[in-house]
Amino acid sequence: MAFWFNVATGQVENDDTRGMDSDVMGPYDTEEEASRALQTAAEKTKAWDEADRRWEEGED
């Protein structure tokens, strides 16, 4: 079963309770992973921004 994080409600959902596509992030393998969806997204965005900065400055 997949888990989803609903950004509208702030709740973890499963396939049976999942909200609209535009409201959910996922799928995630575990409820715990889904509960950290916003943190994971922020960490990935920060890493991608840093990679872009290095590329634009010719460091990579």
C-alpha positions as a Markdown table, in Angstrom:
| # | Residue | x | y | z |
|---|---|---|---|---|
| 1 | Met | 0.0 | 0.0 | 0.0 |
| 2 | Ala | 1.2 | 3.5 | -0.8 |
| 3 | Phe | 1.1 | 6.5 | 1.5 |
| 4 | Trp | 0.5 | 10.1 | 0.5 |
| 5 | Phe | 0.9 | 13.5 | 2.3 |
| 6 | Asn | -2.0 | 15.8 | 1.8 |
| 7 | Val | -0.8 | 19.4 | 1.7 |
| 8 | Ala | -4.3 | 20.8 | 2.2 |
| 9 | Thr | -5.0 | 18.9 | 5.4 |
| 10 | Gly | -1.5 | 18.2 | 6.6 |
| 11 | Gln | -2.4 | 14.5 | 7.1 |
| 12 | Val | -0.9 | 11.3 | 5.8 |
| 13 | Glu | -3.3 | 9.3 | 3.7 |
| 14 | Asn | -3.3 | 5.8 | 2.1 |
| 15 | Asp | -4.6 | 4.7 | -1.2 |
| 16 | Asp | -8.1 | 4.2 | 0.3 |
| 17 | Thr | -8.3 | 7.7 | 1.8 |
| 18 | Arg | -6.2 | 9.7 | -0.7 |
| 19 | Gly | -7.4 | 13.2 | -1.6 |
| 20 | Met | -7.3 | 14.9 | -5.0 |
| 21 | Asp | -4.1 | 14.6 | -7.0 |
| 22 | Ser | -3.4 | 18.4 | -6.7 |
| 23 | Asp | -3.4 | 18.1 | -2.9 |
| 24 | Val | -1.1 | 15.1 | -2.4 |
| 25 | Met | 2.6 | 14.4 | -2.5 |
| 26 | Gly | 3.8 | 10.9 | -3.0 |
| 27 | Pro | 3.6 | 8.0 | -3.2 |
| 28 | Tyr | 5.8 | 7.0 | -0.3 |
| 29 | Asp | 6.5 | 3.4 | 0.8 |
| 30 | Thr | 5.8 | 4.1 | 4.5 |
| 31 | Glu | 3.6 | 6.3 | 6.6 |
| 32 | Glu | 6.7 | 7.8 | 8.2 |
| 33 | Glu | 8.2 | 8.8 | 4.8 |
| 34 | Ala | 4.9 | 10.5 | 3.9 |
| 35 | Ser | 4.8 | 12.4 | 7.2 |
| 36 | Arg | 8.2 | 13.9 | 6.3 |
| 37 | Ala | 7.2 | 14.9 | 2.7 |
| 38 | Leu | 7.6 | 18.6 | 3.2 |
| 39 | Gln | 10.9 | 18.3 | 4.9 |
| 40 | Thr | 12.2 | 15.9 | 2.2 |
| 41 | Ala | 11.0 | 18.3 | -0.5 |
| 42 | Ala | 12.8 | 21.3 | 1.1 |
| 43 | Glu | 16.0 | 19.3 | 1.5 |
| 44 | Lys | 15.9 | 18.3 | -2.2 |
| 45 | Thr | 15.1 | 21.8 | -3.3 |
| 46 | Lys | 18.1 | 23.2 | -1.3 |
| 47 | Ala | 20.4 | 20.6 | -2.9 |
| 48 | Trp | 19.2 | 21.3 | -6.4 |
| 49 | Asp | 19.5 | 25.0 | -5.9 |
| 50 | Glu | 23.1 | 24.5 | -4.7 |
| 51 | Ala | 23.9 | 22.3 | -7.7 |
| 52 | Asp | 22.4 | 24.9 | -10.0 |
| 53 | Arg | 24.5 | 27.6 | -8.4 |
| 54 | Arg | 27.7 | 25.6 | -8.8 |
| 55 | Trp | 26.9 | 24.8 | -12.4 |
| 56 | Glu | 26.2 | 28.4 | -13.2 |
| 57 | Glu | 29.5 | 29.5 | -11.6 |
| 58 | Gly | 31.4 | 26.8 | -13.5 |
| 59 | Glu | 32.3 | 24.8 | -10.4 |
| 60 | Asp | 31.0 | 21.5 | -11.8 |
